[in-house]
Amino acid sequence: MFVSKLLLALLFFISFEAGYTFAPPLATCTTTSGPKTGYRCKFPFKFNGQIYHTCAEDEDGLFWCSTKTDYYGNHKQGNWGYCGRGDGCYSYNNRRPSG
């Protein structure tokens, strides 16, 4: 038990020092359209210097997520899809409209 708590604290410290935010895994979010339809979103992902733990909103107001990242969590070009309505897709401040 002590070892697992120590490991968790160490991971948190490393994440914080590297500039990453630490968040627990989110519920499943699956893409419903786009280049990678039916894929699970990969959170967190980094795109244009910003880290996303939920789906990102594009310039047209559509929400999308990365479906593949590199070792450092950077979004891999071409691997994305528009977000569905799963519990892990949105946070309270980027909630997709329900209409």
Contacts in CASP RR format, 6 or more apart in sequence:
PFRMAT RR
TARGET T0000
AUTHOR 0000-0000-0000
METHOD contacts of the structure
MODEL  1
MFVSKLLLALLFFISFEAGYTFAPPLATCTTTSGPKTGYRCKFPFKFNGQ
IYHTCAEDEDGLFWCSTKTDYYGNHKQGNWGYCGRGDGCYSYNNRRPSG
11 22 0 8 1.000
12 22 0 8 1.000
15 21 0 8 1.000
15 22 0 8 1.000
16 22 0 8 1.000
20 44 0 8 1.000
20 51 0 8 1.000
21 44 0 8 1.000
21 51 0 8 1.000
21 53 0 8 1.000
23 44 0 8 1.000
23 53 0 8 1.000
25 43 0 8 1.000
26 43 0 8 1.000
26 53 0 8 1.000
26 54 0 8 1.000
26 87 0 8 1.000
26 88 0 8 1.000
27 86 0 8 1.000
27 87 0 8 1.000
27 88 0 8 1.000
28 40 0 8 1.000
28 86 0 8 1.000
28 87 0 8 1.000
28 88 0 8 1.000
29 40 0 8 1.000
29 41 0 8 1.000
29 43 0 8 1.000
29 54 0 8 1.000
29 55 0 8 1.000
29 65 0 8 1.000
29 83 0 8 1.000
29 84 0 8 1.000
29 86 0 8 1.000
29 87 0 8 1.000
29 88 0 8 1.000
29 89 0 8 1.000
30 38 0 8 1.000
30 39 0 8 1.000
30 40 0 8 1.000
30 41 0 8 1.000
30 84 0 8 1.000
30 86 0 8 1.000
31 37 0 8 1.000
31 38 0 8 1.000
31 39 0 8 1.000
31 40 0 8 1.000
31 41 0 8 1.000
31 64 0 8 1.000
31 65 0 8 1.000
31 67 0 8 1.000
31 80 0 8 1.000
31 81 0 8 1.000
31 82 0 8 1.000
31 83 0 8 1.000
31 84 0 8 1.000
32 38 0 8 1.000
32 81 0 8 1.000
32 82 0 8 1.000
32 83 0 8 1.000
32 84 0 8 1.000
33 81 0 8 1.000
33 82 0 8 1.000
34 80 0 8 1.000
34 81 0 8 1.000
34 82 0 8 1.000
35 78 0 8 1.000
35 79 0 8 1.000
35 80 0 8 1.000
35 81 0 8 1.000
36 67 0 8 1.000
36 68 0 8 1.000
36 78 0 8 1.000
36 79 0 8 1.000
36 80 0 8 1.000
36 81 0 8 1.000
37 81 0 8 1.000
39 67 0 8 1.000
39 79 0 8 1.000
39 81 0 8 1.000
40 67 0 8 1.000
41 55 0 8 1.000
41 65 0 8 1.000
41 66 0 8 1.000
41 67 0 8 1.000
41 83 0 8 1.000
41 88 0 8 1.000
41 89 0 8 1.000
42 65 0 8 1.000
42 66 0 8 1.000
42 67 0 8 1.000
42 68 0 8 1.000
42 69 0 8 1.000
42 73 0 8 1.000
43 52 0 8 1.000
43 53 0 8 1.000
43 54 0 8 1.000
43 65 0 8 1.000
43 88 0 8 1.000
44 51 0 8 1.000
44 52 0 8 1.000
44 53 0 8 1.000
44 73 0 8 1.000
45 51 0 8 1.000
45 52 0 8 1.000
45 65 0 8 1.000
45 66 0 8 1.000
45 69 0 8 1.000
45 73 0 8 1.000
45 74 0 8 1.000
45 75 0 8 1.000
46 52 0 8 1.000
46 69 0 8 1.000
46 72 0 8 1.000
46 73 0 8 1.000
46 74 0 8 1.000
46 75 0 8 1.000
47 56 0 8 1.000
47 66 0 8 1.000
47 74 0 8 1.000
47 75 0 8 1.000
50 56 0 8 1.000
52 65 0 8 1.000
52 66 0 8 1.000
53 91 0 8 1.000
54 65 0 8 1.000
54 88 0 8 1.000
54 89 0 8 1.000
54 90 0 8 1.000
54 91 0 8 1.000
54 94 0 8 1.000
55 63 0 8 1.000
55 64 0 8 1.000
55 65 0 8 1.000
55 83 0 8 1.000
55 89 0 8 1.000
55 90 0 8 1.000
55 94 0 8 1.000
55 96 0 8 1.000
56 63 0 8 1.000
56 64 0 8 1.000
56 65 0 8 1.000
56 94 0 8 1.000
57 63 0 8 1.000
57 94 0 8 1.000
58 64 0 8 1.000
62 82 0 8 1.000
63 82 0 8 1.000
63 83 0 8 1.000
63 84 0 8 1.000
63 89 0 8 1.000
63 90 0 8 1.000
63 94 0 8 1.000
63 96 0 8 1.000
64 80 0 8 1.000
64 81 0 8 1.000
64 82 0 8 1.000
64 83 0 8 1.000
65 80 0 8 1.000
65 81 0 8 1.000
65 83 0 8 1.000
65 89 0 8 1.000
66 75 0 8 1.000
66 76 0 8 1.000
66 79 0 8 1.000
66 80 0 8 1.000
67 79 0 8 1.000
67 80 0 8 1.000
67 81 0 8 1.000
68 75 0 8 1.000
68 76 0 8 1.000
68 79 0 8 1.000
69 75 0 8 1.000
69 76 0 8 1.000
70 76 0 8 1.000
83 89 0 8 1.000
83 90 0 8 1.000
83 96 0 8 1.000
84 96 0 8 1.000
85 96 0 8 1.000
89 96 0 8 1.000
90 96 0 8 1.000
END
